[in-house]
Amino acid sequence: MAEKLAPEKRHSFIHNGEKVFEWDQTLDEVNIYINLPPNVHSKQFYCKIQSKHLELGIKGNPPYLNHDLPCPVKTDSSFWTLEDDIMHITLQKRDKGQTWASPILGQGQLDPYSTDLEQKRLMLQRFQEEILIVQIMMILLPYSNHYS
């Protein structure tokens, strides 16, 4: 049910006319997508995810991104993958449901209108999750009396 409220399109962070990354978010996580340069072997890329900091790049070069995060993440359930020339970073939000205006502190902030839309979408997603839990409890409740 929550999947229906996933972002229809990703937000883009453009700097000096170049797309730095795209990103989206759900109640639980923030996803960052970075197009990888051609002719660089996948083993050359690295990504360090810390509670409030993200660093990534190509080994032996200055980092491509080396920034604080706007909110803390759960490092044990955050991860990154490489697929089809894209680095996909999944940051597990420490505070479920918190709306992020950007995945990088001070960079590529959403405008107030877009932030408001994101917040409304996440609130609706949370409401739908809670309704689903209540519906499941209502189905299971009659059975719980039989086993008491």
N, C-alpha and C positions, 0 to 999 in steps of 0.2 A: 504494500500500500504506500509506503514512504517513497518508493522508487518513482511514483508518478509525479512527485514534487521535486525530483532532482532538477538541477538547472537545465534549461533548454539549450543554453549556450554558455560558453566559457567567457570569463572576463579576460581582457588582454591588458598587459602592462607594456606600453610602448615608451621607449626612451630614445631620444635623438632620431626618431623615425624608424627605429628597429624594434621588432617585437622581442622583448626580453623573456617573457613567459606568459602562459595563459593559466587561469585558475578557476576553480569553483569550490563550493562547499556544501556539505550536508549538515545535519544536526551534530553528527559525530566527528566529522573529519573535514580537512581542507586538502584539496588536491592541486598540485602544481605540475604543469606540463611544459617541458622545455625541449625545443627542437635541437637536436644534436648536430654538431658540425660534421660534414662528410669526411671520410678517409681517416677517422680516428677509431682505433680499436676499442671495443666496449670495456676492456679491462683497464683502460687508461682513465676512465671517469671515476670520480669518487663523490660521495655525499655524506656529510656528517650532520646528523640531526641531534641537537641538544634541546633541553627543555624550553629554552627561550632564544635559540640561535640556530641558524642554518648556514652551512658552508658547502659549496659544491664547485666542481670544476674538472679540469684535466690535470692529472698528476704531473708535477714538475713545472706548472705554470701558475700565475696568480689566480686566485679563485674567480670564477665567473660570478657567483653570488657569495657574499659573506656579510650577512645581515642578522639583526635581532628579529625575532618574531613578535607580533603584537600581543600575543597571549601564549601562555604555557601549553605545551603538548606532552602527551604520554610517550616518552621515548621508547619504551619497551613494546609498544604496538604501532609505532610509526615506522615507515620503511620506504624504500625506493626501488624502482625497477627500470630496466631499459627494454624498450620494445618498439620496433619499427622506427628507429631513429628518433625516438622520443624518450626523455627521462621523465618518469612519472613518480612524483614524490607524494606520499600519503602521510599527512600529519594528523594524528589522532588528537582531537581536542581534549584537554584536561577537563574543561567545563562544557559538557554537552549542551548544545543549543545556543551557545554564545555566537553572536554574529560578528564575523571578522570583516572589516572594511577593506583589508588587504592582507595577503599572507606575509608580507615583508613590512616591518615597521617603517613608516614614513615614505614608502615607495608605492606608487600606483594605487593610491586610495580611491575607492569608489566615490562618486559624487553623492551628496545627501539623498537624492531621490533613489538612486540605485541601492544605496545602503538600506533605505526604508523598505524597498521591495524585497531585498534579501531577508530582512528581519521578518517581514510578514510571511514570506514563503516558509522560513524555518519554523515560525510559530504554528503555521497551519500543519506542517509536517509533524511537529511534536504533538499537536492536538489529535491528529489522525492516529499516531502511535498509541496515545493514551486511550482513545476510543476502542482501538483494536484489543488492548489489554482488558478493558472492561467487558467487551463482548466475549472474550475467551473465558474470563472469570464467571460470567453469567452462564455460559455453557457448562463449565465444570462444577459450579456450585451445587447443583442438585445431586451430583455424584458423591460429593464430599460427605453428605449426610449418611449415605449408605455404609461408609467405611468408619464412621465414628463409633 
